[in-house]
Amino acid sequence: MAKLLNVDNPNNTSKNDTLNLEFVDEHALAIPTFKMLDDNGELYKDAQASSMDKETAIRIYETMRFIRVFDERMLAAQRQGRVSFYMQCLGEEAAVTGSAAALEDKDMIFAQYREQAALAYRGFTLEQFMHQNFSNEKDFGKGRQMPIHYGSKGLNYSTISSPLGTQIPQAAGYAYGQKLKGDKACTICYFGEGAASEGDFHAGLNMAAVHSAPTLFFARNNGYAISTPASEQFKGDGIAVRAVGYGMKALRVDGVDVLAVYEAVKKAREFAVENNAPVLIESIAYRLAAHSSSDDPTGYREKEEEETFRANCPIERFRRYMLKQGWLDEAEDEAAKEKIKADVLSALKVAEKVAKPALEEIVTDVYEDVPLHLQKQYEQLKQHILKYPEAYPATASRIEETK
């Protein structure tokens, strides 16, 4: 059958066709960064109005303030040998807390390992944070995880895993389950721009897009994947632009601006839940701290670079905004900081004295009837510990107590 000729379009090309052979490069896909607050805590002249109410703003600020003090104290505890490892949220408090505030409690959080502020916003207590870091018997994970690998079923916060990027396809799968159950909820998945170079990133995004899963992929682009700068990780326009290739919506936001983050994630959540569709959000901030307590950033970045970004503190920017709104009193703010320091130190002293989990829970907490081969291995482990009690003082003493 002969094709009918379109008089207005004699070549019968669609709007997505072209007769001009030209390369399409990254500049055609550049994504702008959404902002609301300037460095002084003032709304930009033409910025949209904030939908954040006073109660939410105070809760966000108190959470960021707490996490900053907590991080400082726990890093010091690691340096003192009281905990084995630590990772700070320093410089990204606005990105993490603002995004968590834009969610509903029924939404699931899959974190990487720098999102303790999201868990604090949800209601995880100081004592619960401490028990996890000391891996004691009150730790929800019963001492089986490294410090800062939090999890809380009650707060819809999936337990953190160390392997990079594994939470991305997991989040896509969980969100697909939410869709099938008709929960009208979404899943947010946090990861760094370094994790976006892992295969799990591409598998997770493609799965969410193909199966229309309400997933918010929140990429924290803080400039470095441990010691590797972003310029050596990818050539394109950051992370958000990759959404185009997977047929999903994208947003890029100033991760130091908590108002902008809140509005961006709120908009993304509404779209994801109403349309059963994923959204990729890229937060642009700077990791003011080392990657972890095992990292020395002086080996790969200049002090001048750090100082440039240190002046652009997300908590200070929001504090100035709060003062201008009349929602914060400076004297009360300083007093609250001192109280937090005292509370953190007190909780630390208590948690480090709590006994370690009983050794037998390695098997009895998993199996009602422990298999013979595991029972044999457990007995061998117990004898080894008793043979070298100086190497395992806490565990050896617990074994002796139960004899």
C-alpha positions, 0 to 999 in steps of 0.5 A: 500500500502506498503511503499518503503524503503529508502536505505540511510535511512532505518528507513524512518525518516525525517531530523527533526526526531530523534531516540534519546530521549533527552530533548531540552532545552534553550541552543539549542536556544540561540541567540547571540547579534549583535554588531558593536561599542565598548564602546570607539566608535570604530568599533570592529576589525571584525565588518561589515562596517556601511551603515549609511551615514553622514547625517543620523548619524548627524540627529540621534545624534541631535535627541538623544541629544535633547531627553536627554535634553528634558527628563531632563527638563520635569522630573524637571518640573514634580517635580516642579508640572508643569506637572503631570507625565513623563517617560524618554528614558534615556539609550535607546536613541540609540535603539529607535532613531537608529531603527526609522532611519532605517525605511521609513516615510511611515512605521507605528510606534506603540509605548509603552511610552518610544519612544519619540525619534522615534517621534522626529526623524520623525519631531515632534516639540518641541512645539508639545511635550510641548503642549501634556505634558501640555494637552492644547488646542493645544495638538493633543489629546485635553487634553484627554491623560496623558503626554507623550502619543503622537500621530501624524497621519501626522508622522505615529505614532499611539497614545499611550495607557496606557494599557500594550501590547495593541499595539502589536496585533494592530500593527499586524493588521495594518501591515496586512492591509499594506500587503493587500493594497500592500504598500510595507511598514511595521509596527514597534511595540515597547514594553518592556520585561515586556509587553512580559509577557502579553497575547497580546504579544502572540496573536499579534505575532501569528497573524502576523506569521499566516497571514504573516504581515510585522511587526517588533516587537521591544522588549526593554529588559531594565532589569526591568518591573517597579520593577520586574527584568528580572530574575523573569519574564522569565526563557528562553533566553530572548525575541528573542528566542520566535520567534522560537515558532511562526515560525518567524525570530529573531535578538538580538542587543546591544541597546546601539550601535546605528550602530548595531541597525540601521543595524539590523532594516534595515535588518529586514525591508527589509526582512519583506517588501520583504517577507511579514513576521514578525521579532522579534527584541530584544534590550539589553540596561539598563533603567538608569532612574526610570520607571516613575516619580512615581517610586523610583528605589532605592527600588529594585536595587542597586546604584552600579548597576546603576553606572555600566551601567551609564558609558555605555551611548549610546549617549556618545558612538555614540558621540565618534564615530562621533568625530572619523569620523570628523562629530562632533565638540566638541565646537559646540556640547556643544553650541548646548546643551546649546541652546536646554536647553534654547529652551526647557525652553522657550517652556515650559513657553509658553505651560504652559500658553496656555489655556486648551481645552474647556470643551464642546469638550468632547462631541462636538468633538465626536458627531455632534449631542450630544445625550440627555443623554450625554448632560445631563451629560455634564450640570451636570459636568459643574455645578459641576465645577462652584460650586467648581471653586477652584478645577478646576481653569483653566476649571472654568475660561474657562466656565465663559469666554464663558457665 
